[in-house]
Amino acid sequence: MYIPYGRQAVDEDDIQAVVDVLRSDYLTTGPKVNEFEKRVADYVGAKYAVAVNSGTAALHIACLAAGIGQGDEVITTPITFAASSNCVLYCGGTPVFADIDENTYNIDPESIEERITDRTKAIIPVHYTGQPCDMDRIEQIAKEHKLLVIEDGAHALGASYKGRMIGSMSDMTCFSFHPVKPITTGEGGMVVTNDEALYKRLLLFRSHGITRDVEQMTENQGDWYYQQLDLGYNYRITDISCALGLSQMDKLDRFIARRCEIAENYNKAFGGVAGLKLPFQLDDTRSGWHLYMIWVEPSRRREIFDRLRQYGIGVNVHYIPVYKHPYYQRNGYDSCYLKHSEEFYAGAISLPIHPSLTDDEQRYVIEKVIELVG
Ligand SMILES: *Cc1c(COP(=O)(O)O)cnc(C)c1O
């Protein structure tokens, strides 16, 4: 038996939707891409959406559209997947890490403020585990210092903050559709925005910097004509993937409801167990419950982790603070130390949580955790 920490939930409807596209005229950049974009944009309450072939590509084109380049600093959290800061490096910019809040494990607005310089251009808050960051404070800071906000919503499609959906608030929000994420397209991602100018730039960067839009071109020589206006990439997503994404969107609310139920079961079962710190939940937010993090005594983390793996439980550690990776250490981050991030990392364990986790599997996980920690 092996119980993964995260897993896709794909059923016959999803399979049929993909098969239908395989029998159609378009495999890539056909009608399903636009339909999927519109579906997600409507769901999160954004005007525009640009689907791409990964969450990482979404973050990259968002940084490009934001005009991040050499000499620009972008503040983000180290308790995230490396893509949240790599996207800044791709553009020649400098990621600056702020510490996390010790309760929510999300980026701490105070720590953001301490790191703002003349060169700061943007903030990339990550809604870690699916729980929204303190967006009121982050918006306020961004406004005061004229910074762009690019949300990394890879964990948080379907989450909301004080009644506002993640994806409806900032300059841009990026989502990932990797199989462990709230919905999947296999590989895939999307940027949503309410800003038409950013939208047009995102479209360019998704596809080589090339356009056929007469209004954007410097001249028009005929119907065959197109121009490359900037240096873009091939980050296009296929119609095959978007058909899967559309079918998955039908189930998103159900997936999140099941994730919430699993989190509540864990909360109930672990309440009062000594030596175990449970996730802190903010009022006024709906978490997507992408991850369920427990925190144990750092001196016991290794042993508890190894024993859970031996029991066939696919526990993980999300995340190693990004600046601790050898690549970052070699490139100027060797003196970086963020207290709350390091302390959290030292005791963090992610337990299995995903829509197809069964009650029996969860009972088994609970039993083993209590046996080892209690
Ligand atoms: C998964 C993830 C990404 C990257 O998404 P991919 O689709 O795997 O490229 C970025 N940021 C966070 C926080 C993630 O969890």
The ligand as an ORCA input file, in Angstrom:
! r2SCAN-3c Opt
* xyz 0 1
  C       3.303     23.706     -8.547
  C       3.757     25.058     -8.220
  C       4.302     25.929     -9.171
  C       4.692     25.502    -10.558
  O       3.691     24.924    -11.291
  P       4.022     23.883    -12.455
  O       2.697     23.746    -13.139
  O       4.491     22.624    -11.823
  O       5.043     24.495    -13.340
  C       4.589     27.229     -8.790
  N       4.388     27.644     -7.535
  C       3.889     26.840     -6.586
  C       3.665     27.381     -5.218
  C       3.576     25.513     -6.889
  O       3.114     24.712     -5.932
*
